[in-house]
Amino acid sequence: MIIAKYEADLRGLLVPEILPRKESNSNTQPMAQDYDKIIKENIEEILPALIDRVLGLQLTYMEVIPFDVQVTLERRPDFLLLVRTEQIDKNFLLQIEFQSKNDSEMVDRMLEYAAILRRKHKLQLRQYVLYIGNEVASMSSEISDPDLWYRYHLVNLKNFDYHGFVNSTHPEVIILSILCNYRGHEPADVIRQILLRLRELSNQGVRIDKYMQQLEVLSNLRNLHKEIILQSRNMAFTYDLTQDLRYLEGVDVGKTQTQLETAKKMLLSKPFLVNALTYSDIAEVTGLAVEKVKDIHQEIQMDNPST
């Protein structure tokens, strides 16, 4: 499969500022940064699937491009790639943004990105906004003024069959099924299929507790939080979602071995090496202090002077 040719190039691809930020509060309902965290943690697995199954692009080459421009912007592009496809055998830029809510200024923001990227790279640019919210995607994707015409591609994940995700062998991709089109199936049936697939992977030795937590968070985008808990109870799932709300509440669970391993992985990733990822970004994802992340990087450099 073509996607296997470039999947390895996404190892550790974790880019900051994926979704709009909001100030934290005491409400346990997930906020934008909760969805942001999930995307960041899972991106090396989900991005190839989304490019192939949602955007319909069969890549033959891909390279992460840093957004190193001398312009002050509120936000950087979420994902910026130099790619070639089976259909277009020459390099072009591919920009992908994630949105959980409608943004009336999205079209102007994308136009701003387009102008900057075209001027710097002098390449064809294709821009996509992947909408994962529950409301109708009402953002404008086109500007049609007398002296200006512009368009980006607005793609709603709810328009895509969940089967293309639930049958994956990657838990990161399987949990995206909750955001897709159920094709007439009851939500409870789809949730049971997702849980069964996760259980199958668990039986094969895959640790799924993190993905169960993430599934609960994502289910809020479809108002299915209670149904997730109900179905997990009915299936007597070994991981009881009702007993672990740490992911939602943002409670510090300590600097575990998993956190340290994740930080090391990100510090060795392409985005960090090309300055598209900062110590603060890694600290945000892992829950470690910025100083701790710097210490880990220093240890890596001592063990591997060439990094």
C-alpha positions in Angstrom: 0.0 0.0 0.0 1.4 3.4 -1.0 0.8 4.9 2.5 3.4 2.5 3.9 6.1 4.2 1.8 5.9 7.4 3.7 4.4 6.4 7.0 7.8 6.0 8.5 8.6 9.7 7.7 5.8 10.7 10.2 7.6 9.1 13.2 7.2 11.6 16.0 5.5 14.3 13.9 4.0 16.4 16.7 3.3 20.0 15.8 2.0 22.6 18.2 -1.1 24.9 18.1 -3.6 22.5 16.4 -6.8 23.9 17.9 -7.8 27.2 19.4 -6.7 27.7 23.0 -9.0 28.5 25.8 -8.3 29.4 29.4 -8.7 26.4 31.8 -11.5 26.3 34.3 -12.9 23.9 36.8 -15.5 22.5 34.4 -14.7 18.8 33.7 -16.1 19.1 30.1 -13.3 18.8 27.6 -12.0 22.0 26.0 -10.1 22.6 22.8 -6.8 21.8 24.4 -8.0 18.3 25.3 -8.7 17.5 21.6 -5.4 19.3 20.8 -3.6 16.9 23.1 -5.1 13.8 21.5 -4.2 14.9 18.0 -0.6 15.7 19.1 -0.1 12.4 20.8 -1.5 10.3 18.0 -0.5 12.2 14.9 2.1 9.8 13.5 -0.6 7.2 13.1 -3.6 9.2 12.2 -2.2 11.7 9.7 -1.3 9.0 7.1 -4.8 7.6 7.5 -6.5 11.0 7.1 -4.4 12.0 4.1 -5.2 8.7 2.3 -8.8 8.0 3.3 -10.2 11.5 3.9 -8.2 13.8 1.5 -7.9 11.0 -1.1 -4.2 11.7 -1.7 -1.9 8.8 -2.4 1.5 10.2 -1.4 4.7 8.9 -2.9 7.0 11.4 -1.1 6.6 13.5 2.0 8.8 15.9 4.1 7.9 18.0 7.1 8.4 21.7 6.4 9.1 24.2 9.2 7.1 27.4 9.2 10.1 29.6 9.7 9.0 33.0 8.4 9.8 36.4 9.7 6.2 37.3 10.2 4.3 37.6 13.5 1.1 35.6 13.5 -1.3 34.6 16.2 -0.9 31.0 15.2 1.3 28.8 13.0 0.0 26.2 10.5 -0.9 22.9 12.2 0.7 20.6 9.6 2.9 21.8 6.7 4.3 19.2 4.3 6.2 19.0 1.1 4.6 16.2 -0.9 4.3 14.4 -4.2 1.4 12.1 -5.1 0.5 9.4 -7.6 -1.7 11.9 -9.4 0.8 14.9 -9.3 4.4 13.9 -9.9 5.9 17.2 -8.7 6.5 18.7 -5.3 3.7 20.9 -3.8 2.9 22.1 -0.3 0.1 20.5 1.7 -1.3 22.3 4.7 -3.7 20.6 7.1 -5.6 22.3 9.9 -7.9 20.8 12.5 -11.0 22.6 13.8 -13.5 21.5 16.5 -15.6 24.6 16.2 -16.7 27.0 13.4 -14.4 30.0 13.1 -15.8 33.0 11.2 -12.2 34.2 10.5 -10.9 30.8 9.2 -11.0 31.8 5.5 -9.0 35.0 6.2 -6.5 33.1 8.3 -6.1 30.5 5.5 -5.7 33.2 2.9 -3.0 34.8 5.1 -1.1 31.5 5.3 -1.5 31.0 1.5 0.1 34.4 0.8 3.0 33.8 3.1 3.7 30.3 1.9 3.4 31.1 -1.8 5.8 34.0 -1.4 8.4 32.0 0.5 8.3 28.6 -1.3 7.2 29.5 -4.8 5.2 26.2 -5.0 1.7 25.1 -5.6 -0.2 25.0 -2.3 -3.2 22.8 -1.3 -4.9 23.7 1.9 -7.4 21.6 3.9 -9.3 22.3 7.1 -10.5 19.0 8.7 -13.6 19.8 10.8 -14.3 17.4 13.7 -17.1 19.3 15.4 -20.7 18.3 15.9 -22.4 21.3 14.6 -22.9 21.9 10.8 -19.7 23.1 9.3 -20.8 26.7 8.5 -17.4 28.3 8.0 -16.9 30.1 4.8 -14.2 28.4 2.6 -14.2 30.9 -0.2 -13.6 34.6 -0.9 -15.2 36.0 -4.0 -14.6 39.8 -4.2 -14.5 41.8 -7.5 -10.6 41.7 -7.5 -9.9 38.6 -5.4 -11.0 35.0 -5.6 -9.6 32.4 -3.1 -10.6 29.0 -1.8 -9.4 26.3 0.6 -10.9 22.8 1.1 -13.2 22.4 4.1 -13.6 18.7 4.9 -16.1 17.4 7.5 -15.0 14.1 9.1 -18.7 13.3 9.6 -19.1 12.7 5.9 -16.7 9.7 5.9 -17.7 6.1 6.6 -16.5 4.9 10.1 -15.6 1.5 8.7 -12.5 2.9 7.1 -11.2 3.7 10.6 -12.7 1.0 12.9 -11.0 -1.8 10.9 -7.6 -0.3 11.3 -4.8 -2.1 13.2 -3.9 1.1 15.0 -5.8 2.2 18.1 -5.1 5.8 17.3 -7.1 5.5 14.1 -9.8 3.2 15.5 -10.9 5.8 18.1 -11.4 8.4 15.2 -14.4 6.2 14.2 -16.5 8.0 16.8 -16.2 11.2 14.8 -17.2 9.7 11.4 -20.5 8.9 9.6 -22.3 5.9 11.1 -24.1 5.0 7.9 -27.4 4.4 9.5 -26.1 2.4 12.4 -27.1 3.3 16.0 -24.3 5.1 18.0 -24.4 2.3 20.5 -23.7 -0.3 17.8 -20.7 1.7 16.5 -19.4 2.2 20.0 -19.6 -1.5 20.6 -17.6 -2.1 17.4 -14.9 0.3 18.5 -14.7 -1.2 22.0 -14.5 -4.7 20.5 -11.6 -3.7 18.2 -9.8 -2.1 21.1 -10.3 -5.3 23.1 -8.9 -7.4 20.2 -5.8 -5.3 20.2 -5.6 -5.5 24.0 -5.6 -9.3 23.7 -2.7 -9.0 21.3 -0.7 -7.2 23.9 -1.5 -3.5 23.0 -2.0 -1.3 26.0 -5.3 0.5 25.4 -6.0 2.4 28.6 -4.8 5.7 27.1 -7.0 5.2 24.0 -10.0 4.4 26.2 -9.5 7.7 27.9 -9.0 9.5 24.6 -12.2 7.9 23.2 -14.2 9.2 26.1 -12.9 12.7 25.4 -13.6 12.5 21.7 -17.1 11.2 22.4 -18.0 14.6 23.8 -17.7 16.0 20.3 -20.7 13.8 19.4 -22.5 14.0 22.8 -21.9 10.3 23.4 -20.0 10.4 26.6 -22.7 8.6 28.6 -23.2 6.0 25.9 -19.4 5.2 26.0 -19.6 4.6 29.7 -22.8 2.6 29.4 -21.4 0.3 26.6 -18.2 -0.2 28.5 -20.1 -1.3 31.5 -22.3 -3.6 29.4 -19.3 -5.2 27.9 -17.6 -5.5 31.3 -14.6 -3.8 29.9 -11.5 -4.2 32.0 -10.8 -0.5 31.9 -13.6 1.3 33.8 -13.9 4.8 32.3 -16.1 6.0 35.3 -13.2 5.4 37.7 -10.6 7.4 35.8 -11.5 11.0 34.8 -7.9 12.3 35.1 -7.6 13.0 31.4 -10.7 15.2 31.5 -9.9 17.0 34.7 -6.3 17.6 33.9 -5.1 16.1 37.2 -1.3 15.7 37.4 -0.6 11.9 37.3 3.1 12.3 37.9 6.2 12.0 35.8 5.7 8.4 34.8 7.9 6.3 32.6 5.5 6.8 29.7 5.8 10.6 30.0 9.6 10.4 30.0 9.6 8.0 27.0 7.1 10.4 25.1 9.4 13.4 25.8 12.4 11.5 24.5 10.6 10.5 21.4 9.5 14.1 20.7 13.0 15.5 21.3 14.3 13.1 18.7 11.5 13.9 16.2 11.9 15.7 12.9 9.7 18.7 14.0 11.9 19.3 17.0 15.1 19.1 14.9 13.7 21.7 12.5 12.5 24.0 15.2 8.8 23.3 14.5 8.5 22.0 18.1 9.6 23.7 21.3 10.4 22.6 24.9 7.1 24.2 25.9 5.1 22.1 23.4 6.7 18.9 24.7 6.0 19.9 28.3 2.4 20.6 27.4 1.8 17.2 25.8 3.7 15.1 28.4 2.7 17.0 31.6 6.4 17.4 32.5 7.9 20.7 33.6 9.8 22.7 30.9 13.0 22.4 32.9 12.6 18.6 33.1 12.2 18.5 29.3 15.4 20.5 28.9 17.2 18.1 31.3 16.1 15.1 29.2 17.3 16.8 26.1 20.7 17.4 27.7 20.9 13.7 28.7 20.1 12.7 25.1 22.9 15.0 23.8 25.4 13.6 26.3 24.6 10.0 25.2 24.4 10.9 21.5 26.7 14.0 20.8 25.5 14.0 17.2 21.9 14.8 18.1 
